[in-house]
Amino acid sequence: MADSKRIPAKSSGASGDVAAFLAQAKTLAPAGEGRGRLIFALDATMSRQPTWDRALDLQAQMFEEAAKVGTLDVQLVYFRGFGECRASRWVGDTRGLRDLMTGIQCRGGNTQIGKVLNHARKETAKRKVGVLVFVGDALEEALDPLAATAGELGMLGVRLFFFQEGRDGMVERGFRELARLSGGAYAHFDPNAPREFAALLRAAAAYAAGGRKVLEQSGAAERLLLTQLK
């Protein structure tokens, strides 16, 4: 990560982040008619190596949950190394994406969040994308251009859900702003709190598939999440 002046991180615990994320998600408009579409984007640069295996296991659960929803198409996007940014095809059976993701290895390089956002803009111009979920720990690009694209995506109805690994205050401020501009949500990602992160991923998949109405249904995962709302 590039050197930056740190801003003290907010002191709310993981459960507080879950409640805040879900409260935001419930206020959003439905993702759209027909099958939902979700882009799942990963920072696979070297700074994430220490927790990569644990994170992959948790993130793989999102694809399993997406498959259970049954009305969701998912695309995997990741960046790493020197300008490497790749996107899979759109799939409804997410088992193949899960296997692809677990085969990714971290490589040194800077963040390429701008490429991810631009990709989402191009994809939603072809057919509506409801949600872009991004998991990462760094923000090494100028914020203003990213903010402009995030705002444009929000106007197009693409909600950005940013999950931050680590507690870098500058990164948190940037991620929160990008999520806010799109009408999306932010939450801290703690690899040592697997149940809560899995719940967040299930919520994102459920929202992309059917909007807030799906979150309010009485499935076991949804009941667990709704009990945390005020």
N, C-alpha and C positions, 0 to 999 in steps of 0.2 A: 504494500500500500504506500502511496505517496505520503510524505510528511505533511501534517496539517495541524493547526491549532485546535486542540480538543475543547469541546463544550461539554460540561458535565451531563451525563446521561440521566434520564428520568429514573426515579427510584421505584416505579411500580413493578410488582412481581410478575411472574409469568402468567398467573391466573388473571391478574388485572389486564394484561395485554390481550388475553383471550377474550375477556368480556368486552373490552373496548373495540376489538376487531369485529366481533359479532354484532355489537351495537351499530357500528358503521355499516356492516354488510346488510343488516335488516332494513336500513333506510334507503337502499339503492333501488333503482327501477329494475324490472325484470330484464334478464339477459337477452330475450328475443324469442320469436316464434320458432317452432320446430326444434330440431336438435341444437343444443348449445355447442359452442366452440370455445375451447380454452387453450391458450398457449402457456406452456410451463417452461420457464427460462431459468437456467442455472449459470452462476459464476463458477467456472471450473479452473480458476487461476490458482497459483501455488499457495496463496495465503490461506486457502481453505483446506489444505492437505491434512493438518492435524486432526480435524473432525470429519474428514470426507467420508470414511466408511460408515460411520454412524449416521451421518446426514443422508447418505444414499439410501440406507435401509428405511429411514423414515419417509423420505420423499417417494420411494417406491410404493409406499402405502397409498399415496394419492392416486396412483394409477389403478390400484386395486379397488379403491372406493369409487373412482370414476366409472369403472366397469360395472359396479353394482347399480349405479344410477341409471345406466342403460340408455340415456338420451344425450350423451355427451361425446363429442369428437375432440381429441387432444392432439396437440403438436408439441414436440420437444425441441427446444432451442438451447444451445449452450455456447459459451465462448471461453477461449483459453489461448495461451501461446501468443505468437506474433500475428495478430489479425485474423486468427481462426474463429469463425462464428458460423455454426452449422444449424440447420433446421431439418427435422424429419418430415415425412409426409403426414397428413392428417389421418388419424385412425380412430375407429370406434372400439376395436378390441385392443385395449391398452397393454396387454401382456408383453407384446413385442417391444413397446416403448420402455417398459420397466426393465427388460433385459438389456436394451440398448443403453439406458442410463447407467445401470450398474457396471457397464463395461467402460465407462468414461474415466480417464485418469487425469489428475490435475497437471497443468503445465504452467510455467512462469509466463507472466504477461500482465498487461494493464486491463482495466475493465473496458467493456464495449457495450455499455447499456444503450448508448445512442443507436447502435446497429439493431439491437433488440426492439427498441421502440419503433424505429423506422420499418422494421420487418412487420411488426404488428399493424402498422398503418397500411402497408401494402396488402396484407392478408385480409384486413377488414374491408378494403375497397373491392375485393373479389367476392367475399361473402362474410356476413356479420360475425365478428369475434366478440364474445361477451366479456371475457376476463383474460388478463395476462397476469400470471403469478410469477414473481421473480424472487429467487432466493440467492442472497449474496452477503458479503461482509465489507465491501469497499465501494467507493465512488470516487474515481480518479479523473473524471471528465468535468468540463465546465458545466455548471448546473443550469445556466440560463437557456442554452439550446435544448437541453433535455426537458426543461420545464415547458418550453413552447410546444414540443412534440407531445408531452403528456397532456397538456391542455387541449390540443387538437384531438388526441385520442378520446378524451372525455367527451368532447362535442360529438364525436362519432359513436359514442355509446360504449367504448371499450374501457372497462374499469381495471385499474392497475392495483394489484394486491402485492405489496412489498413485504417480504419476510427478511429481517436482518439478523445475521449471525454475528455475535460480538456486540460490544457496547460503545463503539466509536461514536462520539456525539455529533461530529460533522456528518458522518454517514447517516445517522438517524435523522438529522434535520433534513438532509437531501431526500432521503427515501420518503419521509413523511410529506414533504412538499410535492413530490411527484405523484404520490397516491392521492393527495388532496386535490390537486389540479385535475385529475382524471375523474374525480368522484368516487375513488376507490378507498382502500384501507391499508393500514400499516400494522405490523406486529413484530415483536422481538421473537427470534427463533433460537431456542436453547436446545442443543442436541442432547442435553442431559435431562430434558423433560419431554420424553418421547410421546406420552399420552396426550399432552396438551398440544404439541405441534401436529400430531396426527389429527386431532380434532379440528384444528385450524384448516388443514388441507381438505378434510372432508367438507367443511363449510364452504370453502372456495369451489370445490367440485360441484356441490349441491347448488350453489348460487348460479354458477355458469350454466348448469343444466336447466334450471327452472326459476331462478330468481328467489326472492325472499319467501314466496309461498312455500317453496320446497324446504327452506330452513325451518319453517313453522310446523311442518308435518311431524307426526308422532313417532318417527323411527327412533331406535335406541340412541344413535349418535346425535340426532337433532335434540332429543330430550336432554341429553347430557350437556349440550351447549346452551340450550335455552334456560336451564336452571341458573346459569351464571349471569343472566341479564337482569338489570334492575327494573 
